Amino acid sequence: MRTVLLAVILTITTGAFAQKIAHVDIDALLTEMPETKIAEDEIKVFAETLERDMKFLQEEYQNKMTELENGANSGWSELMIKSKQEDLYSAQQKIYEFQQLAQEQITSKQVELMEPVYEKLQNAVNDVAKEKGYDYILDASRNRGVVIYKDGGTDIAPLVKAKLGM
């Protein structure tokens, strides 16, 4: 009788703590989503525009340097050389500031364009989890996943792809 009662208690408590867990490789899904490709292409075009602008500033700097070298070799006064050195330093500062601002703008653009993609993917994962009754979905991405071991288990990537229409 005691053994039967213990078995019933163990079965009840084990069942109460049982959780349904699945995993999905978020990075793999992101790379397959067409929205990711569109966002990456837009970011690339934006970055190329900034790069062209940067080249213009670098050419301007190079021209000022050449002008200073030529002027110094042709007998400019110390005052003129100092003035041109200040112009050169100013152009160098512009380049540095432009690089910093460009990087910030690229990062901001990435966030702006990728946020809706992440949200769409998260919503699809949430929907699949609710539909299939999962308590936890673990990210099994190679670079940032939280799954350190998996042997089988349930991969919901096909279900999420279907939810995304992929």
HELIX and SHEET records of a PDB file:
HELIX    1   1 ARG A    2  PHE A   17  1                                  16    
HELIX    2   2 ILE A   26  GLU A   32  1                                   7    
HELIX    3   3 PRO A   34  ASN A   73  1                                  40    
HELIX    4   4 GLU A   78  LYS A  132  1                                  55    
HELIX    5   5 ALA A  157  LEU A  164  1                                   8    
SHEET    1   A 2 ILE A  21  VAL A  24  0                                        
SHEET    2   A 2 TYR A 136  ASP A 139  1                                        
END                                                                             
